[in-house]
Amino acid sequence: MGLFEYKGTVRYQVGRKTRDVEEFVHSKTGIEFVYIPAGSYLMGSDDMGPYEGYRTRWDTVIPTMPVHEVRVPAFLLAKYECTQAQWECVMGVDPSYHRAGERLSAEEADPTRPVEMISWDDVQNFYKRTGLRLPTEEEWEYACRAGSKGEYFFGNASELGQYAWYSKSSEWVTHPVGQLMPNLFGLYDIYGNVWEMCSDSWRKNYSAKPDKNQLTVRGGSYSTGDFSCRSATRGGFPKKDVSGSIGFRPAADLSMID
């Protein structure tokens, strides 16, 4: 058996748009992946949202600027955020806060909730054992947008609860992956549930130098508002620390497909 098993094609729909997506399973972990085709897009946003009022008061840095065109080669990205069960299968232990005996009761616990309370080094160890990797920021936003150009891949913030577990819908806990609606690439929970790590070190904007002590996270979480769940929103977090609202979504190179 190869590193990936081809599972077939699935049709996804967002609004009136549909797309047929090729899907694969990682043989060692059982993690499901979708094929993300190559393409170009405009990365970032010049919308400050709730910070707009500060523009003239301080020299406010807009993390999503400058908007710039990016070309992304084809790659594979996991359909879902890495779950507690998948992490424990590889690493032997579930460190998550949202599990029985911690945040949740035994009745509430579900191993298909996303894993969290993991550091940058923890994730690197996971990848050494599986041969997978983190997506770059460019890959993550391209896959999140799935051809869309607005703040969200589906329309406006009034519809966010159909696609994301965020502060107004989550009851301030993570949820089992895949319960809400996906984007056109077949990616579930790309907004909300947990912030997702990227391979890039944090930069305060796209023109700044990287801070090698901080990682970049994307997508917002169960505890953030709608603005943090936009396709372009970025965040930074210390690589040595852990959080109950930060997880990850594995990626892989096409060269791994036999």
C-alpha positions as CSV (number, residue, x, y, z in Angstrom):
1,M,0.0,0.0,0.0
2,G,1.2,3.5,-0.8
3,L,1.4,6.5,1.4
4,F,-2.1,7.7,0.2
5,E,-5.1,5.7,-1.1
6,Y,-7.3,7.4,-3.7
7,K,-10.9,7.4,-2.6
8,G,-12.7,9.0,-5.5
9,T,-14.4,12.3,-6.4
10,V,-17.0,14.2,-4.3
11,R,-19.1,17.1,-5.4
12,Y,-19.3,20.1,-3.0
13,Q,-21.6,23.1,-3.2
14,V,-21.6,26.6,-1.7
15,G,-24.6,28.7,-2.8
16,R,-25.1,28.1,-6.5
17,K,-21.5,27.0,-7.1
18,T,-20.4,23.4,-7.2
19,R,-17.0,21.7,-7.6
20,D,-15.8,18.1,-8.0
21,V,-13.0,17.4,-5.6
22,E,-10.6,14.4,-5.6
23,E,-10.1,12.8,-2.2
24,F,-7.4,10.6,-0.6
25,V,-6.7,8.8,2.7
26,H,-3.3,8.8,4.4
27,S,-2.6,5.1,4.8
28,K,-0.7,5.4,8.1
29,T,-3.1,7.6,10.0
30,G,-6.4,7.4,8.2
31,I,-6.5,11.2,7.9
32,E,-8.7,12.2,4.9
33,F,-7.3,14.7,2.4
34,V,-8.6,16.7,-0.5
35,Y,-6.7,17.7,-3.7
36,I,-6.1,21.5,-3.8
37,P,-5.4,22.5,-7.5
38,A,-2.7,25.0,-8.4
39,G,-3.8,28.6,-8.9
40,S,-3.3,32.3,-8.2
41,Y,-5.2,34.7,-5.9
42,L,-4.9,38.0,-4.1
43,M,-3.7,37.3,-0.5
44,G,-4.6,39.6,2.4
45,S,-7.1,42.4,3.0
46,D,-7.0,46.1,3.6
47,D,-10.1,46.0,5.8
48,M,-9.3,46.9,9.5
49,G,-12.8,46.0,10.6
50,P,-13.3,46.8,14.3
51,Y,-9.8,48.5,14.4
52,E,-10.7,51.1,11.8
53,G,-11.3,53.8,14.4
54,Y,-7.7,53.6,15.5
55,R,-6.2,54.3,12.1
56,T,-5.7,58.0,12.7
57,R,-4.9,57.8,16.4
58,W,-1.9,55.4,16.2
59,D,0.3,54.0,13.5
60,T,-1.7,50.8,13.6
61,V,-0.2,47.8,11.8
62,I,-2.7,45.9,9.6
63,P,-1.6,42.3,9.7
64,T,-3.3,41.4,6.5
65,M,-1.5,44.1,4.4
66,P,-0.2,44.7,1.8
67,V,-2.6,42.8,-0.5
68,H,-0.5,40.9,-3.0
69,E,-0.8,38.2,-5.7
70,V,0.3,34.7,-4.9
71,R,0.8,31.6,-7.1
72,V,0.2,28.3,-5.2
73,P,1.2,24.9,-6.6
74,A,-1.2,22.0,-6.2
75,F,-1.0,20.1,-2.8
76,L,-3.1,18.0,-0.5
77,L,-4.8,19.3,2.6
78,A,-6.8,17.5,5.3
79,K,-10.6,17.7,5.1
80,Y,-10.8,18.2,8.8
81,E,-8.7,19.6,11.7
82,C,-6.6,16.9,13.3
83,T,-8.7,15.1,15.9
84,Q,-7.9,14.0,19.4
85,A,-8.2,10.4,18.2
86,Q,-5.8,10.8,15.3
87,W,-3.3,12.6,17.5
88,E,-3.4,9.9,20.2
89,C,-3.1,7.2,17.6
90,V,0.3,8.6,16.5
91,M,1.6,10.2,19.7
92,G,0.1,7.9,22.3
93,V,-1.6,10.5,24.5
94,D,-4.3,13.1,24.1
95,P,-3.2,16.4,25.7
96,S,-6.4,18.3,24.9
97,Y,-8.3,20.6,27.3
98,H,-11.7,19.7,25.7
99,R,-11.8,16.1,26.9
100,A,-13.2,14.0,29.7
101,G,-11.8,14.9,33.1
102,E,-10.7,18.4,31.9
103,R,-13.2,20.8,30.3
104,L,-15.8,18.1,29.5
105,S,-17.7,15.3,31.3
106,A,-17.4,11.7,30.1
107,E,-20.7,12.1,28.4
108,E,-19.7,15.3,26.5
109,A,-16.2,14.0,25.5
110,D,-15.7,13.0,21.9
111,P,-12.4,12.0,20.3
112,T,-13.4,13.6,17.0
113,R,-13.1,17.0,18.5
114,P,-9.9,18.8,17.3
115,V,-6.7,18.2,19.3
116,E,-5.3,21.3,21.1
117,M,-2.9,22.1,23.9
118,I,0.0,21.2,21.6
119,S,3.1,23.3,21.0
120,W,5.0,23.9,17.8
121,D,7.6,21.2,18.8
122,D,4.8,18.7,19.5
123,V,3.4,19.2,16.0
124,Q,6.9,18.8,14.4
125,N,7.2,15.5,16.2
126,F,3.8,14.4,14.9
127,Y,5.0,15.2,11.4
128,K,8.3,13.3,11.8
129,R,6.2,10.2,12.6
130,T,3.7,10.6,9.8
131,G,5.6,12.3,6.9
132,L,3.0,15.0,6.8
133,R,3.5,18.8,7.2
134,L,1.8,22.1,8.1
135,P,0.4,24.2,5.3
136,T,2.1,27.5,4.5
137,E,0.1,30.7,5.1
138,E,-0.2,31.1,1.3
139,E,-1.5,27.6,0.9
140,W,-3.9,27.9,3.9
141,E,-5.6,31.1,2.7
142,Y,-5.8,29.9,-0.9
143,A,-7.5,26.7,0.2
144,C,-9.8,28.6,2.6
145,R,-10.9,31.0,-0.1
146,A,-11.5,28.2,-2.7
147,G,-11.8,30.7,-5.5
148,S,-13.7,33.3,-3.5
149,K,-12.6,37.0,-3.2
150,G,-14.7,38.3,-0.3
151,E,-14.2,38.3,3.4
152,Y,-15.8,34.8,3.7
153,F,-16.0,32.1,1.1
154,F,-19.8,31.9,1.4
155,G,-21.0,35.5,1.5
156,N,-21.3,37.7,4.6
157,A,-21.0,37.2,8.4
158,S,-24.7,36.7,8.9
159,E,-24.3,33.2,7.5
160,L,-21.2,32.2,9.5
161,G,-23.0,30.0,11.9
162,Q,-23.7,27.5,9.1
163,Y,-20.0,27.1,8.5
164,A,-18.1,27.8,11.8
165,W,-18.2,27.2,15.5
166,Y,-17.4,30.7,16.8
167,S,-18.3,32.8,19.8
168,K,-21.9,33.2,18.9
169,S,-22.6,29.5,18.1
170,S,-20.1,27.3,19.9
171,E,-21.2,27.7,23.6
172,W,-17.4,28.3,24.1
173,V,-16.2,24.8,23.5
174,T,-14.8,22.9,20.6
175,H,-17.0,20.6,18.6
176,P,-16.5,17.3,16.7
177,V,-15.1,18.1,13.3
178,G,-17.2,18.0,10.1
179,Q,-20.6,18.8,11.6
180,L,-21.1,22.1,9.7
181,M,-20.9,23.0,6.0
182,P,-17.6,22.8,4.0
183,N,-16.2,25.2,1.4
184,L,-15.9,24.4,-2.3
185,F,-12.7,22.4,-1.8
186,G,-14.4,20.2,0.7
187,L,-12.7,21.6,3.8
188,Y,-14.7,21.6,7.0
189,D,-14.2,23.9,10.0
190,I,-11.8,26.1,8.0
191,Y,-13.3,28.9,10.0
192,G,-13.7,28.6,13.8
193,N,-13.5,25.6,16.2
194,V,-9.7,25.9,16.7
195,W,-7.1,28.3,15.2
196,E,-4.9,26.4,12.7
197,M,-1.1,26.5,12.7
198,C,0.8,27.4,9.6
199,S,4.4,26.6,8.9
200,D,5.4,30.3,8.6
201,S,6.9,32.2,11.5
202,W,4.7,35.2,12.5
203,R,5.2,38.6,10.8
204,K,3.2,41.6,12.0
205,N,2.3,42.2,8.3
206,Y,3.5,40.9,5.0
207,S,6.3,43.4,4.7
208,A,7.7,42.8,8.1
209,K,10.6,40.4,9.1
210,P,9.5,37.1,10.6
211,D,9.6,36.5,14.4
212,K,11.1,33.0,14.7
213,N,9.8,32.7,18.3
214,Q,6.2,32.9,17.2
215,L,4.1,30.8,14.8
216,T,1.2,32.0,12.6
217,V,-2.4,30.8,13.2
218,R,-5.4,31.1,10.9
219,G,-9.2,30.7,10.8
220,G,-10.3,31.9,14.3
221,S,-11.7,29.6,17.0
222,Y,-14.7,28.7,19.1
223,S,-14.0,31.7,21.3
224,T,-13.5,34.4,18.6
225,G,-15.9,36.7,16.9
226,D,-16.8,36.8,13.2
227,F,-14.0,39.2,12.2
228,S,-11.3,36.7,13.4
229,C,-12.9,34.0,11.1
230,R,-12.4,35.9,7.9
231,S,-10.3,34.2,5.1
232,A,-7.6,36.9,5.5
233,T,-7.3,37.2,9.3
234,R,-4.0,36.2,10.8
235,G,-2.7,35.8,14.3
236,G,0.6,35.1,16.1
237,F,1.3,32.9,19.1
238,P,4.5,31.8,20.9
239,K,5.9,28.6,19.6
240,K,6.7,27.2,23.0
241,D,3.2,27.8,24.5
242,V,0.0,25.8,24.2
243,S,-3.6,26.8,24.0
244,G,-7.0,25.1,24.2
245,S,-8.1,27.1,21.1
246,I,-5.1,26.2,18.8
247,G,-4.8,23.1,16.7
248,F,-3.8,22.2,13.2
249,R,-4.8,20.8,9.8
250,P,-2.2,18.5,8.1
251,A,-1.0,19.1,4.5
252,A,1.1,17.0,2.1
253,D,3.0,17.3,-1.1
254,L,1.7,15.7,-4.3
255,S,5.0,13.8,-4.5
256,M,3.7,11.6,-1.7
257,I,1.0,10.1,-4.0
258,D,2.3,7.0,-5.7
